[in-house]
Amino acid sequence: MGTSPIRSRQAKPPFTKNGKSRLVHLNQRSSEILQDLAARKDQTERTKNSNYVFPSRQGTRKKYLFDLRKPLEKACALAGIENFHTHDLRHTFASLAVSSGVDLYAVQRLLGHQDITMTQRYADLSANDLQVATEGIAALIEQASSRT
């Protein structure tokens, strides 16, 4: 038997917004959470006989939860968070990735964008990030010129 997609820290959802399947890379914590959910799936009636991580309620048209807006709204309300939407998660992910030095093309692949211009809309850099970038370039030039 092969390695579980969750254990290999990769998942391949069969359905995406554009209708194409793609490989999704999971970080260690995401992988641990999904493994924990899989280990506990037989403990509740709703998840017991389902192959989905987030199964829908009994009797619904689709067998899996396909719209996370209501669960997220409920979680935000319980946490006292206002004006937060599911798309904010993607925007935050992209912004944090770019701010921490991840290449924009890697962010594009992580988000599953077909076109880099879509990724650029998420990756708004602060003035400080740009200042750090210019200082880094200056340091490289200084280092190169000191060798000659």
C-alpha positions in Angstrom: 0.0 0.0 0.0 1.3 3.5 -0.9 2.0 6.5 1.3 -1.1 8.4 2.3 -1.4 11.8 0.5 -1.8 13.4 3.9 1.4 11.8 5.3 3.4 12.8 2.2 2.1 16.4 2.8 0.4 16.6 -0.5 -3.3 16.4 -1.5 -4.9 16.3 -4.9 -8.5 17.5 -4.7 -10.6 16.2 -7.6 -12.5 19.4 -8.0 -11.2 23.0 -8.1 -12.9 26.3 -9.1 -11.6 26.0 -12.7 -12.5 22.3 -13.0 -9.0 21.1 -13.1 -7.4 18.9 -10.5 -4.1 20.0 -9.0 -1.5 19.1 -6.4 -1.8 21.0 -3.1 1.2 21.1 -0.8 0.5 21.0 2.9 2.7 22.3 5.6 3.5 20.1 8.6 0.7 21.6 10.9 -2.0 21.2 8.2 -0.9 17.6 7.6 -1.1 16.9 11.4 -4.6 18.4 11.6 -5.8 16.3 8.6 -4.3 13.1 10.1 -6.0 13.8 13.4 -9.4 14.3 11.6 -8.9 11.1 9.7 -8.1 9.2 13.0 -11.2 10.5 14.6 -13.6 10.2 11.7 -15.3 7.1 13.0 -16.3 8.8 16.2 -19.2 10.8 14.8 -22.1 9.7 12.8 -21.7 12.4 10.2 -18.1 11.4 9.2 -18.3 7.7 10.0 -19.2 6.5 6.5 -17.7 9.2 4.4 -14.4 9.4 2.4 -14.4 13.2 2.7 -12.6 15.3 5.2 -15.5 17.7 5.4 -18.7 15.7 4.6 -22.0 17.5 4.1 -25.0 16.9 6.3 -27.1 13.8 5.5 -29.6 14.3 2.7 -27.8 17.1 0.9 -27.2 17.1 -2.8 -23.4 16.9 -2.6 -21.7 14.4 -0.3 -19.0 16.9 0.7 -18.9 20.4 2.2 -18.3 22.7 -0.8 -19.0 26.1 0.7 -17.1 27.1 3.8 -18.7 30.5 4.2 -21.3 29.6 6.9 -18.9 27.6 9.1 -16.3 30.4 8.8 -19.0 33.0 9.7 -20.0 31.0 12.7 -16.4 30.6 13.9 -15.7 34.3 13.4 -18.8 35.2 15.3 -17.8 33.0 18.2 -14.3 34.6 18.2 -15.7 38.1 17.9 -14.1 38.7 14.5 -16.1 40.9 12.1 -15.9 41.5 8.4 -13.8 38.5 7.6 -14.3 36.4 4.5 -13.0 33.1 3.1 -11.1 34.9 0.4 -9.2 36.9 3.1 -7.4 33.6 3.9 -5.9 33.4 0.4 -4.9 37.0 0.4 -3.2 36.7 3.8 -1.4 33.5 2.7 -0.1 35.2 -0.4 0.9 38.4 1.4 2.7 36.5 4.2 4.5 34.3 1.7 5.8 37.2 -0.4 6.7 39.2 2.7 8.7 36.2 4.0 10.7 36.0 0.8 8.9 33.3 -1.2 9.3 33.8 -4.9 6.1 35.1 -6.6 6.1 32.2 -9.1 6.1 29.7 -6.2 3.2 31.6 -4.6 1.4 31.4 -8.0 1.8 27.6 -8.0 0.8 27.3 -4.3 -2.4 29.2 -5.0 -3.1 27.4 -8.3 -3.3 30.5 -10.4 -3.0 30.0 -14.2 -1.7 33.5 -14.7 0.9 35.5 -12.6 -1.2 38.7 -12.8 -3.8 37.1 -10.5 -1.1 36.3 -8.0 0.2 39.8 -8.1 -3.2 41.1 -7.0 -2.8 39.2 -3.7 0.8 39.9 -3.1 0.7 43.6 -2.0 4.1 44.5 -0.5 4.5 47.1 2.2 7.0 49.9 1.8 9.2 48.2 4.4 9.4 45.0 2.3 10.5 47.1 -0.7 13.1 48.9 1.4 14.5 45.6 2.6 14.7 44.4 -1.0 16.7 47.4 -2.1 19.1 47.0 0.8 19.6 43.4 -0.1 20.4 44.3 -3.7 22.8 47.0 -2.5 24.5 44.5 -0.2 25.0 42.1 -3.1 26.4 44.9 -5.3 28.8 46.0 -2.5 29.9 42.4 -2.0 30.6 41.9 -5.7 32.5 45.2 -6.0 34.7 44.4 -3.0 35.9 41.2 -4.7 37.4 43.1 -7.7 
